[in-house]
Amino acid sequence: MPHHLKRGMDASEIKAADAKVRETVEGILAQVEARQDLAIRELSQKFDNWSPASFRLAPQEVERAISQVSKRDIDDIKFAQAQVRNFAQRQKDTMKDLEVETLPGVVLGHKHIPVSAIGCYVPGGRYPMVASAHMSIVTAKVAGVQRIIACAPPFKGGPHPAIVAAMHFGGADEVYVLGGVQAVAAMALGTETIAPVDMIVGPGNAYVAEAKRQLFGRVGIDLLAGPTETLIIADDTVDGEICATDLLGQAEHGPTSPAILLTNSEKLARATMAEVERILKILPTADAAGKAWEDFGEVIVCDDEAEMVREADRIASEHVQVMTRDPDYFLANMKNYGSLFLGPRTNVAYGDKVIGTNHTLPTKKAARYTGGLWVGKFLKTCTYQKVLTDEASALVGEYCSRLCILEGFSAHAEQANVRVRRYGGRNVPYAQAAE
């Protein structure tokens, strides 16, 4: 049976914090809907001390920002975007339009149609999340989205040059320096100066994730991608240093980022806990990582690999780093995860920044029912049908007529009956089942 050497914050405390976030977001969304641009400006001034003449960057402002980015950084951004673009294209290539004759004269099919307009949120408060621009914008571009707008908060009093560069090279049509819930609301609901989109994508803090949750239905969303989560699954083939490094490597995202070690080695568990404390004394981002570890860090010791799989599926973490004798055992048996990182040679930072898979992934156990952002999220799979012969229409009509009457839908039945009469030559009484 699994036992904890360390537990995180009590569930009731987390629930209370979530309730406060929910209430705050409701208020901001109501303001934006009622007062549009005026509300956006007031909220941006309040939360980011940012109130420019225009939140949208003009082309010359985009070029000015890019000119501040070093050639090395631009080359690195373009390399990362090439990896994301290549993998997204390979994913898209697996998605084929379909047309099949299921009965003589009955043709069914589907088409993959890109969403028309999307809004990409790129976090940039604590850290400028340049990579999030690749994940949302590049992937949407591969899918064929026609209008892509992107928002990122101001960084040190203005647009972050590298984020602007990533948005531009990724293919954004409109770039805004606007952050937080107000940015998500502006893109989803629209204002006097920002035309609304059909879908909101991108990660963010708890407030951004909650805004997306509340707006879902009025617009589409990719998924609920809130504060980063990481789960390390390890055995005695690795040591405490690498486990602690990978835990803190994600905990530094912010003070509410869960970081969990799952192992069948109590020796490794204790060594990892000791290494976490050692690294926190020298880590530049220890303020965030240490708080996350204190409040949301867990260490769980299991009896064997099968038990580790069960615990991992219960946790349903966003990122799962597997460092065991046989990492493929977890690939074959785990069901609930955002993305797997198999073996000690890979790590979550590779996926976050450059390797090519998408880093916008499900959090808060959403991995039980969805995967992460991918090119398919931007494509609507829409069906169609056509009946080519009189005989086929009459045949399907007879079955349809009886099934409609079974459910009490007389007018539905008559839709079938009129075709049985017209194409099958049978005199079916009005709104009765075809016998």
N, C-alpha and C positions, 0 to 999 in steps of 0.2 A: 504493500500500500504506500502511495506517495506520502512523504512527510516534509514539512517546510523547515528549513533552517533560518529563513527570513521571510517575513510577510510585508506586504505594502499597506497602504492606507486602508482603513475600514471602508467597506462598501457603502455604509450609510453616509459617511463624509463625502464620498465621491458623488453620491446621489444629490446631496444638498448643494454641492458646487455646480452640478449640472443644471439644477433648477434655477440658480442665479443667472447662469449663462443664457438659459432659455428666455427668461424674463427680459434681460437686457436686449437680446436680439429682437424679440417681438417689438419692443419700443422703437428700435432703430428702423426696422422695416416699415413700421407704420409712419414714421416721420418721412422717410424717403418717398413712400407712395403718395403721401398727402402733399408734400412740399417740394419734391423733386430736386432740381438743381440747388435751390436755396438750402435745403436740408443737407445735401451732399457737401456743400461748402462749409456749413456750420460744423458738421460732424468731422470733416477733415481737419478743420482748424482746431477743434477740441481734442481729437485723439492724436493727430500727427503734426499739429502746428504748421499746417500746409494749406495755403489758400492762393494759388497762382491765378493769373488772369484766365488761363485755360488749363484744365487737367489733361487735355489731350496734347500730345507733343506734335508740333508741326514737323514736316520733313527735315527742315534745316536743324531743328532741335535734336532730332534723332541722329542726324549726321554729326552734330557737335558732340553728342554723348559718345558715339562710336569712336570719334577721333581721340577720346581720352583713354581708350582701352589699348593696351600694348599689343603688338603684333603676336607675341607669344600667347597671350590670353585669347585673342581672336582665333588663332589657329587651334587652340585647345577646344574652344567652344564649337568650332566647325567640325573638329574630329568627333566630339561627343554627339553632335547632331547627325553626323553621317552614320554613326552606329545606331542611333534611335530610328533614323529614317529607313535604314536598310532592314532592320528587324520588323518595323511596322509594315513595310512593303511586302516582306515575306509572309507576314500574317495576312495581309490583304489578299495576297495571291491564293491563299487557301479558301477564300470566300467566293464561291462561284454562283452566278445566277443559275436558276434551275427552271427547266420546262420539261414536263413529262406527261405522256398520255396514259392516264391511270385506268381508264376504260375505253373501249372503242368510241372515239368521237368526243372524249372528255379530256381536256388539257388543263393541267394545273401548273403554276409556276411561282417563282419569287424573284424579286430584284433587290439588290442592295443599293439604297438611295442615301447619299450623304445628307446629314442635317444641314440646313441652309446657313445658320449663323450660330456661332458659339462665342462665349466669353470665357477667357482663361484667366484664372487668378494665380499670380505668382507671389508667394510669400516673401517678405523682405524686411520684417521688423527686427527681430533679433539677429538674423543672418540674411544676407541677400541670396535668395535661393535661385541662382542662375539656372541650375539644372531643371527646375520646374517649367521653365519656358520651353525647353526642348521637349519635355514629356507631353505637354498639352498641345503646343502650337504645331510642332513638326508632325506629330501623329495625326492631328486634325487635317493638316495639309495633305498628307498621304491619302487620307480617306476621301478627299475631294471637297471639303467644306469650303463654301464660297466666300463667307465673311467671317474673319477671325479677329476679335478684339481682345486686347490683353491689358490687365491692370496689375500694377505692383505699387506698394506704398513708397513714399519718399524715403530716402536713406541719407541721413546726415544733411537734411535740408534741400534735397533735390532728387532728380532721377538717378538711379544707380547705373553708371555707364555700362557695366557688363550685362546687367539685366536687359537694358534697352538693346544692346547689341544682339543678345540671344533672341529677344523677341523679333527684331528686324530680320536677322538671318534665318530664323525659323519660319517666317512668312506671315507675321501678324499684319493685318491691314490697318488697324488703329491701335495706337499705344497710349495708355493713360497712366499718369502718375497719381494713383489713388489707391488707398489701402483699406483693409478691414471689411467689416460688414457693409459699410456704405458703398464700397466698390462692388461687392457681390450684388447688392440691392440695385445699384444703378444699372448694371449690365442686365439683370433679370427683369426688372420692372420698367426700365427706361426712364429718361428724363427729357427735359426740353432739348438738351444737346447730345444725348446719348440714345441712339435707337436701341430698343431691346433686342435680346438674342433669344434663341430657342433652347439653349442648353448652357449650363454653367459647369466648368470643369476645373480641376486643380486642387491641391492640398491647401491646408491652412491650419490655424490654431482652433481651439474649441469653439470660438465665436464664429469663425468662417464656416466650420463644419455644421454648426447649428443653423446658420443662415441658409445654407444649402438645403438642410433637412426641411426647414419651414417653407422654403420656396418650391420644393419639389411638387410637381403637379401643375403649377403655373408655368414652370419651365422644367426641362429635363435636367438631370444631374448625372455626373459620371458615377459617383459613389460617395459615401461618407468617409472622407479621408481626413481625420482629425490628427491630434498629436501623435507623433511617431511611436510605434511599438516595436520592440525587438525581443525575440526568444532565441536563446542559444541552447542547442541540444548537443551535449558533448559527453564523451567517455574518457577513459584514462589514456587514450592515444594522444591527447593534447594536454597543455598545462594551464595553470591559472592565469598566467600573463596574457595569453592570447584570448582566453575567455573574457577576462576583465576588460581588455582593450576593446573587444567587440561589443560588450555591454555598454561601456561608457561612450563608445563611438556613436551610439544612437541616443543615449540618455542626454547628451549635450544639446539635443534639439530644443529641450525646454524642461521646466520643472514638473510637467505633468506627463512625461514620456515614460511608459512602463518599460522596464528592462528585466528580463527573467532568465535565470539559468535553470535548465532541466538536465539532470545527469543521473547516471547510475553509480557514480563514484563519490562517496562522501568526502574522500580525501581531496578530490578535485574541487568539490563544492567549497570546502573550507579554504583551500588555497586560492580560489578565485575571489572569495570575499576579502581575504587579506590583500590580494593584489589590487582590488578595487580601492581599498583605503590608501594603499601606497600611491597609486596613480593619481588619486584625487588631490594629493598634496602638491603635485607638480603640474596638473592639467590646467591650462589657461582658461578653460571653460568650466571649471569645477563648480562655479556658483550654480549653473543650471544643471549640470550632470549630477552633482552631489545631492541637490534637492530632489531630483527625479529618482535617484537611487534610494534616498532615505524614505520617500513617500510611496514610490511605486515599484521599487526593486523587490524581487522575490528570488529565493533559491529553493528549488524543490529536488529532493532525492527520490529516485524511483528504484524498483527492484531490477528491472530489465528493460530491454528495448521495446517490447510490446507495451509495457506500462507507460513508457515515455511517449509512444505514439498516442495512446489514449489521453494522456494529459495534454499533449500538444494540440490534439484536436479539440479538447475542451477549452483550452486557452484561445485557440483560433487567432493567433498573432498575425500582425501585418507582415513582419519580416521574420523568417526562421532560418537561422544559421546552423547547419548540421556539420559537426566535426566529430565523427565516429569512425569505427573500423569499416563500416559498410554504409556510407551515406545514402546509397541507392535504396536501401531497405526503407528509409523514410519517404523517399520519392515514390516508392511502390505502394506504401501503406497509409500515408497521411492523406487526409481529406480536406482539412480546414486550415488554410493559410493564404496569405496574400502572395508571397513569393518565397521560394526556397533558394538558399545559397548553400551549395553542396560541396563539402570538403574544406580544409583549412586554407587552400590556395585562393579561394574566393571569399568575399565578404560583402556586407550590406552596402558599404560605401561604393563599391564597384557598381552595384545596381542603382544606387542613388544618383551617381554622377555621370557614368560614361559607358558602361558595358553594352547598353542597347535595349535592355528590357525596361519597361516603364516603372517609374518609382511612385506613381500615384496609386496607392493600394488601400484595401479595406482595413478599417480599424474598428475597435469596440465590438469585436466578434462578428462583424459583417462578413468575414471570410467564410462563415457557415453557408452563405447563400450567394456570394458574388466573388468574382475575381477582380483584378485591378483594371485600371484604364488601359485600353488597347485600341487599335484601329477600328475594331468592330463596334466600339461604343459610339462612334460617330456615324455609323451606318444603320439605317432603318431597313430591316428585312421585311419587305411588303409583298404580300401574295396577290395573285390574280388567277382568274379561271375563265375558260371559254368552252362552250359546248358547240361542236362543229356540225353535228348531224341531227336530223329530226328524231331518229331512233334513240340516240343517246339522251336527248332532252326528255323524251317520253319515258324512258326507263328510269332515269334519275327522278323524274317528276312523280312517278307512282310511289316510290319509296318515300320521297319527301312529303307527299300528301298525307300518307298514313302516319308518319312520325309527327307531323304538325298537329293532326287531329288528336293523337295520343296526348299531346301536351296542352290541348285546348286552344290552339292558335288557328282560328278559322281563316283569317285573312292570309296568314302564311300559307295555309293549305291551298287557298285559291290561287296564289302565285304559281304553285305547282300544277294545279288542276287545269288552268287555262292553257298551259303548255301541253299537258296530256291530251286535251281536246284538240288543240291546234296541230300538234306535231305527231300525235299518236293515233288520231282518228277515233278516240273513245269518248263517249258521252258521259262524263263524270258530273254528277249533280253539284250545284253550287255549294262550296264550303263543306263538302263531305269528302270522306276519304276515298281515294281511288282504290277500288277492289281488284 
